[in-house]
Amino acid sequence: MRIGILGITGLLGNALKHELLKRGYEFIGVARSNADVCFDITSNKDLEDFVREYKFDVIINTCAIVNHSLCDNNPEAAYCTNARPNALLANLSKELSFKFVFISTDGYFCGDRDCKHDESSEVKLLNEYAKTKFAGECFTLTNPNSLVIRTNIVGFKGAEQPTFLEWVINSLKNKEKMTLFDDYYTSSITVTQFSKALFDLLPQNPTGILNLASSEVFSKAKFINCLSDVLELPLIEPKIGSVSQLVSKRADSLGLNVSKAESLLGYKLPDLEAVIKQIKEEYDEIC
Ligand SMILES: NC(=O)c1ccc[n+]([C@@H]2O[C@H](COP(=O)([O-])OP(=O)(O)OC[C@H]3O[C@@H](n4cnc5c(N)ncnc54)[C@H](OP(=O)(O)O)[C@@H]3O)[C@@H](O)[C@H]2O)c1
């Protein structure tokens, strides 16, 4: 099996790489720098040449502009990165018969708090990030054999720009006064847990849209409270805030129903306690 990972230097790409190394699969990673093969996936020619040259069995596209403000301020760039390459990849996957997997988002649902949304729940496209990711899903599904994964991920990246998880832990360590959103719900899973589940799923050749996330939906406030308890980094005078305070418009009820993935996997996906436990193990390794 030869697997192509587009976006291998990112939060998720790096975790996929570690899982592939563990399993002994052959893979080739792409990013604009520091990857096995370096190019910009917005170049049709470079992307097509790459796909044709390596004869992949599976290509997983994790590339995205994930910063919501950047997407809102540069909708064209967001479209060219988050959406358009998936049209080319879907066409090539039909012609060359590789499995195409597009990593999408959960940022499509609002107003129903900790509701678990399944793969057919109605989506609301509130910002350019959601619009371009959804367009990416539509392009991907022009090949009915492709797979769109909706998720919400957390993890350690160790890059200059901290991830959400790294920002929370740094704020706790520095005893900063934090504002916790109790009206912003997700079913976040660690990238390590996600990567294991994804490669457990692929042999079953799932197609269409599939939710792959924690089995529990929780508010960001609850997530940070649990993290603070388990890492023994106390919250200092926390304030409760609202996701509506953020500059860019966001969906607020991102919970995913993962029962379809669980029945394919034959095991339960991690709940909040298991997600926090995994974060603690990785945190202890880093420290
Ligand atoms: N992080 C989250 O909270 C979250 C939640 C839900 C869904 N997702 C989805 O999960 C996926 C992975 O997210 P992530 O957090 O791992 O993102 P990330 O850390 O920002 O990584 C993105 C990766 O894509 C590469 N990339 C970006 N633009 C590129 C381009 N034009 N050409 C080639 N490579 C490019 C980046 O490398 P270079 O910049 O060096 O090229 C990097 O390797 C994304 O599709 C995202 O929409 C993320």
PDBQT file of the ligand as one rigid body, heavy atoms in Angstrom, charges set to zero:
ROOT
HETATM    1  N1  LIG A 301      -7.243  22.060  13.498  1.00  0.00    +0.000 N 
HETATM    2  C1  LIG A 301      -8.550  21.958  13.734  1.00  0.00    +0.000 C 
HETATM    3  O1  LIG A 301      -9.049  22.378  14.780  1.00  0.00    +0.000 OA
HETATM    4  C2  LIG A 301      -9.457  21.282  12.709  1.00  0.00    +0.000 A 
HETATM    5  C3  LIG A 301     -10.784  21.015  13.057  1.00  0.00    +0.000 A 
HETATM    6  C4  LIG A 301     -11.602  20.376  12.134  1.00  0.00    +0.000 A 
HETATM    7  C5  LIG A 301     -11.111  20.022  10.888  1.00  0.00    +0.000 A 
HETATM    8  N2  LIG A 301      -9.831  20.321  10.561  1.00  0.00    +0.000 N 
HETATM    9  C6  LIG A 301      -9.338  19.962   9.235  1.00  0.00    +0.000 C 
HETATM   10  O2  LIG A 301      -8.265  19.062   9.405  1.00  0.00    +0.000 OA
HETATM   11  C7  LIG A 301      -7.286  19.241   8.382  1.00  0.00    +0.000 C 
HETATM   12  C8  LIG A 301      -5.907  19.370   8.996  1.00  0.00    +0.000 C 
HETATM   13  O3  LIG A 301      -5.883  20.502   9.846  1.00  0.00    +0.000 OA
HETATM   14  P1  LIG A 301      -4.549  20.882  10.631  1.00  0.00    +0.000 P 
HETATM   15  O4  LIG A 301      -4.953  21.573  11.873  1.00  0.00    +0.000 OA
HETATM   16  O5  LIG A 301      -3.632  19.710  10.662  1.00  0.00    +0.000 OA
HETATM   17  O6  LIG A 301      -3.940  21.995   9.643  1.00  0.00    +0.000 OA
HETATM   18  P2  LIG A 301      -2.474  22.628   9.701  1.00  0.00    +0.000 P 
HETATM   19  O7  LIG A 301      -1.774  22.254  10.960  1.00  0.00    +0.000 OA
HETATM   20  O8  LIG A 301      -2.625  24.072   9.365  1.00  0.00    +0.000 OA
HETATM   21  O9  LIG A 301      -1.704  21.880   8.507  1.00  0.00    +0.000 OA
HETATM   22  C9  LIG A 301      -2.006  22.140   7.172  1.00  0.00    +0.000 C 
HETATM   23  C10 LIG A 301      -1.009  21.384   6.312  1.00  0.00    +0.000 C 
HETATM   24  O10 LIG A 301      -1.290  21.655   4.947  1.00  0.00    +0.000 OA
HETATM   25  C11 LIG A 301      -0.130  22.204   4.299  1.00  0.00    +0.000 C 
HETATM   26  N3  LIG A 301      -0.598  23.158   3.320  1.00  0.00    +0.000 N 
HETATM   27  C12 LIG A 301      -1.443  24.206   3.517  1.00  0.00    +0.000 A 
HETATM   28  N4  LIG A 301      -1.643  24.864   2.368  1.00  0.00    +0.000 NA
HETATM   29  C13 LIG A 301      -0.931  24.209   1.420  1.00  0.00    +0.000 A 
HETATM   30  C14 LIG A 301      -0.737  24.393   0.037  1.00  0.00    +0.000 A 
HETATM   31  N5  LIG A 301      -1.325  25.409  -0.620  1.00  0.00    +0.000 N 
HETATM   32  N6  LIG A 301       0.049  23.534  -0.637  1.00  0.00    +0.000 NA
HETATM   33  C15 LIG A 301       0.675  22.498   0.008  1.00  0.00    +0.000 A 
HETATM   34  N7  LIG A 301       0.525  22.279   1.329  1.00  0.00    +0.000 NA
HETATM   35  C16 LIG A 301      -0.267  23.122   2.014  1.00  0.00    +0.000 A 
HETATM   36  C17 LIG A 301       0.666  22.825   5.441  1.00  0.00    +0.000 C 
HETATM   37  O11 LIG A 301       2.038  22.920   5.167  1.00  0.00    +0.000 OA
HETATM   38  P3  LIG A 301       2.733  24.263   4.566  1.00  0.00    +0.000 P 
HETATM   39  O12 LIG A 301       1.962  25.430   5.148  1.00  0.00    +0.000 OA
HETATM   40  O13 LIG A 301       4.136  24.176   5.028  1.00  0.00    +0.000 OA
HETATM   41  O14 LIG A 301       2.600  24.142   3.097  1.00  0.00    +0.000 OA
HETATM   42  C18 LIG A 301       0.445  21.792   6.523  1.00  0.00    +0.000 C 
HETATM   43  O15 LIG A 301       1.291  20.681   6.308  1.00  0.00    +0.000 OA
HETATM   44  C19 LIG A 301      -7.719  20.477   7.589  1.00  0.00    +0.000 C 
HETATM   45  O16 LIG A 301      -8.286  20.056   6.388  1.00  0.00    +0.000 OA
HETATM   46  C20 LIG A 301      -8.761  21.144   8.460  1.00  0.00    +0.000 C 
HETATM   47  O17 LIG A 301      -9.738  21.800   7.685  1.00  0.00    +0.000 OA
HETATM   48  C21 LIG A 301      -8.976  20.930  11.448  1.00  0.00    +0.000 A 
ENDROOT
TORSDOF 0
